[in-house]
Amino acid sequence: MSGEGAGQHDNADRNKAAGRLARGSLVTVFGGSGFLGRHIVHALARRGYRVRVAVRRPNDALFLRPMGVVGQVEPVQANIRDDASVRAAVAGADAVVNLVGILHESGRQTFKAVQDEGAARVARAARDAGVVSFLHVSALGADENSKSAYARSKAAGEKAVREVLPQANIVRPSIVFGPEDNFFNLFAALARLTPVLPVIGGNALFQPVYVKDLAEGIACIIESGEGGKVYEFGGPEKHTFRGLMEEMLRATLRKRTLLPVPTFLATLVSCVTQFLPNPPLTPDQVRLLGQDNVVSEEAAAEGRTLEGLGITPTTLALVLPTYLYRFRKAGQFERANAN
């Protein structure tokens, strides 16, 4: 064996012994075509891993293939509610990432079926397949005693995963922002239609995290080979809901009246809007907006954060204008110092 080949072989052995994934290892990403998933797929492919993207509709994920060299990124069919397809998706994988989650229930896509039972199903399949590394994305605010069904199901999913795979890593992000987000884009679109924007949540604090920072953090955890930790990812700033709306308005160069909406009124309105095909707000989301969504002091002290992984979180002001400019009156041609 040549000296170079022997060296690569020795490095692979050391990586395996240390629990680290070797270059070329196969990572299955459930939900890899979504808002967060596409950035994680890109981060993993850039590091030299082969990526199997497990989604319900593979044809809708073909846009991911150019993120790697030929054959490096491959979409496959899998439904997190179906045992056989989940087992097939993890077969031969060295690592598994589960990103599948929903913001509101629809038909068979319930919080329990997707974020609790679905997470457990993926974990069992990964364990049975001998997967080395498992990472599950949950959410800040996951709490089995929460008033929110979403938060309770996230907590149940975490518990189910750790019961099956004690060394699984859990990542809890705050509100995630980026070009395809459904938070700032939603309210920026609303600001084009109405002179008044609702302010929900009172003094509850949020710590928005940039999607690319979140993806880099997840890739770093997978690459490290460490396990059994619960990470909390947030951005460098904490804002109330009002503060988030002010940041959005600065990025879109619009002036709107911010009207505080009592929780009972927001709940009443959401009881009606929840029946829309893509509801802007549900009663469960109103309950979520009423509670803090920030990184805990314990996680920060123990380095279970982006900063702890050596990643400097990106500010809202640096990113929002790069994709919310389309909501300005003159789009990209309107200057930032315009009235």
Buried (B, 14 or more C-beta within 10 A) or exposed (E): EEEEEEEBEEEBEEBBEEEBBBEEBBBBBBBBBBBBBBBBBBBBBEBBBBBBBBBBEBEEBBEBBEBBEEEBBBBBBBBBBBEEBBBBBBBEBBBBBBBBBBBBBEEEBBBBBBBBBBBBBBBBBBBEBEBBBBBBBBBBBBBEEBEBBBBBBBBBBBBBBBEBBEEBBBBBBBBBBBBBBEBBBBBBBBBEEEEEBBBBBBEBBBBBBBBBBBBBBBBBBBBBBBBEBBBBBBBBBBBBBBBBBBBBBBBBBBEBEBEEBEBEEBBEBBEEBBEEEEBBBBBBBBBBBBBBBBBBEEBBEBEBBBBBBEBEBBBBEEBBBEBBBEBBEEEEEBEEEEE
